[in-house]
Amino acid sequence: AAGGRALRWANGRVPARGFRASPRARIAMPSWVIDRYGSNEVLRFTREMMFPIIHFPNEVIIKVHAASLNPIDLSMRSGYGATALNMKRDPLKLKTGETEFPLTLGRDVSGVVMECGLGVSYFKPGDEVWAAIPPWKQGTLSEFVVASGNEVSFKPKCLSHTEAAALPYVGLTAWSALNQVGGLNQSNCSGKRILILGASGGVGTFAVQLMKAWDAHVTAVCSHDASILVKKLGADDVIDYKSGNLEEQLKTLPLFDFILDNVGGSTEKWALDLLKKWSGATYVTLVTPFLINMDRLGVADGMLQTGVTVGSKTLKHLLKGVHYRWAFFMPSGPSLDEIAELVDSGKVQPVIDEVFSFSEVPEAFLKLEGGHARGKTVINVISRQ
C-alpha cells in the first residue's frame, strides 16, 4: 500500500505546501451532537459546534460531503464503550472536569480536503478523499472533520461521495478480521472454504465481495429476504438461518477453512466445530466483550478480565486443532488504498440500504435501530451527491 501511495505521488501528484488557511475565518459549523447518553432523543442539531483545528502536523481537515451510520454509532449514543474511549481521548487525565460532550457521532466520511498540516505531503486542498474516523475522535455528522493523514485515502474514482461513504468503516473492519487478524490475502485464498455469519449487513456484504475477489469459496448465512442480494455479491452458497436449525444445516456441508462471525452470542458455542481440524483453520469474531468489560469493571479490571477470557478461549480451541481470534476496527489509510483499488477494478461495490439528508439524521438512526439492514445507511451532508 505504501508503494501505491509513492507511485501516485510520482505520477504527478504534488506534495502539499504545508498548512493552508481557510478562505474565511470559521469558529463554528453545523453538526449533529449529543450532550448525554441515551436513546434517539439525545440527538441535537446545532450550528455552533466548534470548528475543527489542526493540532498535529500530520492532520487534515475534510469538508464532509457524505457520511454513514454503523451499529457502533447506536452503541456510542447509548454510552457503550465510554470508559475505554474516554481513556483513549485523555489517557493522562489532563482535562480535569471536562467531558467528551458535545460529542459528534459518525465514523465514515467522503469529502474534500480543505486544509493540511505542515507534515502532510501526500494530500493537498481540493483532493477527494474518504476515511473512517476512530471512535475516540469527533465524528463525521458535521460540516467538517479533522483526521490524521494516515487514516485518509483517495476516494475511488468510480464512486460518488454518497456511494463512497458506505464503505470505509465496514471495509476496514472486515479487512482487519480477514487480512490482518485472519491472515487471508489474494495469494492464499484460492479454493479455501469461507463461512460468513451475518452476511447481509455492512461488514458481511463487504466480506463476501472481498473473499470472492480473492477467489475463495464463500458460504453466506443471512435471512431469506437477503439471499438474492448476497448471491448477487458472489456468494457460492447461501443459508437461511430462519429456515431451520442453523447448526444442523451447516453440519451437512464440508468443513471450512475460515469463519467470520458478525453475529456472536450462541453461534460461538458450535461454530468452531465446523472448521477443519489441525489445518490452520481459523475462527474470527467481531463480537467481543472488551468494551463491555471496561464499562462494567473499570479500565484495569476490565482489561484483565478481557485478557483472561481471550487467552483461555484461544488455548481451549488451540488444543482442539483450530485457531480462535478476536478482531476490531482499525483505521488505516494504506488499507483503504487497497480497498479503493478493488473498488475501481469493479471487484467490490458499496451496498446502500437507504440514503437520508443531513436534516434527517434522527430518522436515519431510527432506521438503523430497526435492524435487518441490507447494507449501509448513508447521510448526504451536502445535498445532490
Order of alpha helices (4+ residues) and beta strands (2+ residues): alpha-beta-beta-beta-alpha-alpha-beta-beta-beta-beta-alpha-alpha-beta-alpha-beta-alpha-beta-alpha-beta-alpha-beta-alpha-alpha-beta-alpha-beta-alpha-beta
